[in-house]
């Protein structure tokens, strides 16, 4: 979706003509229950020509694929006894069993719940994404860094509050 009614909000060169109230009303058209069912809310800014044309080396697709495959293998091994395959298949009982974060992560999640006004379902989505970020990092223990990354993927929640 566009970031605002005119579509220019956050653009590096163009000016947004929307008022803060118009932006809030625009974003408010998406219901909270619908947002709660979307795991990742990511802002994708406009890319400038210089960035597209630059020949800076990027991470190889094979490296990214290997990291994703390793994360999926961790999930399949973790959930083998439960008959699940991936984090997205977890039920609430699995969430509490497999998504425990360290003390720093718990403090961060508590603050995020209060500041963003996350619902219980939104909180569950954050925990699931944090579990996935830990898996992609190749670690079983979920830490504050995984919780922080997952909270950062809730940009629409941040916009509405």
N, C-alpha and C positions, 0 to 999 in steps of 0.2 A: 504494500500500500504506500501511498505517498506520505511524507512526513507531516503534511499540512494541506489545506484546501488548494493553495496555489502550486504546491509541489516543490517550492524552492528553499524551504527551511533547512538550514545546515549546509547549503551549497557553498562551496568555497568562493565562487565569483558572482553568483546571482543573489539578488536581495528578495527576501520573503516579504510579501505584502500583507500577511495575516497578523491579526492581533492575537495576543496570548489567549483571549477568550475564544476566538474562532478556532485556534489550534486545539484547545481543551475540548470544545464541543465536537470538533471533527474526530478526535481520538476517542471521545466518549461514545461515539456511534457503535463501537465494538463493545459488546457486553462483557462484563467481568467473567461470567461463567464460560464464555467462548475463549477468552484470553487464557483462562486457567487450563484449558485443554491443549494449549500450544506450548510445547516445551521450550522452544527457542524464539526469542524476539530479538532480532539482530538488525541494527541500522547498517545500511550499505551506502556509504557516501558516494557521490559522483566521483569518477576517476578522471583525472586530467590527462591530456594527450601525452605529456612528458613522462608520466608514470607508465602509461601503456607502451610507449615506444622505448623506454629504458631497457637496457639489456642486463639489468641486475640479475644475478643468479637467484633462482627460486628453489624451494625444496622440491626434490624430484617426486613425481607421482608415485613411483615405485616405493619410495621411502614412506610416503603418506599411506599408501595401500598396506604396507607391511605393519605399520603402527595400528591401523584399523583392524587388520586381521588378528593381530596379537591381542587387542582389546576384546574382540569377539570371542577368541579362544578362552580368555580369562572368564568371560561371562558364561560360556557354555560349560566350562569346568565347575564354576561356582554353583550353578543352578542345576547340575545334572541330577541330583537327588530329588529336586523339586519338580522336575519335568518342564522346566523353563529353558529358554535359549538365550534371551537377551534381557537387558535391564528394562526395556519397555514393556516386557511381559510381567513384571513384578506386580503382585498384589500387595495390599497394605501390610500383611504379615511378613512378606519378604522385605519390604522397605525397612521395617524396624529391625529385621535381623541382619541385613546386609548393608545398610546405609548409615552406619554410626560414624559421626565425625569427631575429631578431637575437640578438646575444650575450646581452643581458639575458634574452630569452625562453628561450634554451638553458639558462642557469643556473637559471632558475625551473623549467623542465621537468625538469632533472636532480634538483633538490631534491624536486620533486613525485613523481618516480618512486621515489626512496628513501623518502620519508616515507609515501606512500600505498601503496607496494608494487605499483605498477601493473605489469601484465603487458605484453608487447610489443603485444598487441591493444589493451589499454587505452590505451597510449601512442599508438597509431595513431588511436584514436577521439579523443583529446585534440587531436592535430594537425589532424584533419579539422574538428573544431568550431572550433579557432582560425582555420583558413582561412576558415570561414564567418563568424566574427565580424569578421574583417578585410574580407571582401566586403561585409557589411552596413554597415560603417563607410565603405565606398567607397574602400578603399586596397588596393593590390596587395601592398605589403611587410607581412609579419607581424611585429608587435612584441611586446614583453613584455606589453603590455596585452591583446593578443588571447590569448596563452598563458595569462595569469592568469585571464581570464574563462572560458576553456575548462576549466581545472583546477577552478574554482569550481563547475562543473556536474557534478562527480563526487562529490556529497555522500555517496552510499552507500559509496564507497571510503573516504572520510574516517571514516565511522561504524565501519567494520569494523576500522580500525587504531587 
